[in-house]
């Protein structure tokens, strides 16, 4: 056997090994998907914990083509390369700050997600006794039909403004103002008259997002927190599915760690994790857990129609 033949043989063996590994992975994902489907069908209640990965799967990506489509002018002038970085940029004037943020809020809050991932999730759980705990602030759950009284947006809402201090805890709907800012901005600046100010103290307004201790937990936030606590009390010790989707490690103390703890404390609980690259759980709850590595949208579709998803 000459050198070229040996190389072809090695390449063939490598390809065969990869194919076998891929086949094993697909079979493993299919098996876990079936387990999750059964857990979903038999659970007395479902607690969904959703993070940024769910919205990314739905098409709300903050970099790449989508960023360039909406913010190429800001990138050229200020030098940042993703929406997230642009949100923290120290713009020289409030007119420029709100030109960016109004456009950012429009595309991430008031436009529909490109893919119906949230709709798929709603179809799966709409008939169950469910509650949603989420760090997402883009309002996708309500737009997909989820009951507002079954949602707890812990980190705020792109669609609300608050006093920057805040001098009081009330929040204000920003839709009309944001759309006007987008329509009337020129050269990456909004008209000065559109800069939002607190109706009580006159100081600048900010978007109602948790980034420090100035986040305004308004009446709606407090009521949602109470409903979440009540949901946990009512289902203590019951057969509950704790379903984590797209949650990373930026704020694991809100969803991930509490879900692990609740699973460990309740032998009737099932913990499910859908995540791309971070589908893991502690060894102490491994027997109660279903961890599936992959894109949330694809996996949710597999739960709706598994026979069509892994042919």
C-alpha positions, 0 to 999 in steps of 0.5 A: 500500500503506497502513501496516497492509499494510506492517507485515503484509508486514514481519511476514510476511518476518520470520516467513519468515526465521525459518522458513528459519533454523530449517529450516537449523538443523534440517538442520544438526543432523540432518547432524551427528547422522548424522556422530556416529552414524557415528563412534560405529559405526566407533570402536574405543573411546569415551571419554565426558566428562560434565558437569552438562548431562547430569544437567540434561537428565535432570531433575536441575535445581537451581532452579525448580520442583524446588528449590521442591518440596523446599526452599521452607521453606529458601528462605523462612527463609534467602533463597537460591533454588537448591540450589547456593547452599543447599549453600554457605550458612553455617548457624548449627548443624550440625543445620541444615546436615545437615538441608539436606544430607541432603535435598539428597543424597536427591533428587540421589543416592538418587532416580532421575533424572526422565528416562531420558537416562543409559539412552539413552546406555548403550544407545548405547555398551554394546556398545563398548569405553568409559570414562567420565570425569565431574565429576558426583557423582550416581551416575546412570551406575551406576544406568543400568547402566554398569560401575563399573570403566569410570567415574572420578568425579573430583570425588567422590560425594554418597553418601560421607562423609569426615573434614573434615580429612581425618585419613585418606583413607578414605570411608564410605557414607552412605545409611542415615544420610542417609535417617534424617536426612531421616526424623527432621528437624523444623523444618529440623534433624536430631537432634544424635545424627545429626551424623556424626563421623570414627570416627578423630579425632572431628571432623565429617564432610563430603560427599566432594566436591572443593571444596578440597585437603581432598578425600579421594582414597580407594582407589576413586578412585585405582584409577579414576584408574589404570583411566582412565590405562590406557584412554588408554594402550591406545587411544593413536593408535587410532580413538577417539571423544572424546565430551563431553556437557554440559561447561561451563567451571567445570572445563574442565581436567578434560575439555574441554581434555584432550579437545581436546589428545588430538584434536589429537595423534591424527589418528585421533580424533574429538571430539564435543561435545553442549552447549546453547549451548556446542558449540564447538571450537578451529579446529585440530581443527575438521575432526575435530570434531562440535559439536551445540548442543542438549539432550543428552537430545533429541540422544541420542534422535535417535541412537537413532531419528533418523527419529522425532526430526526429522520 
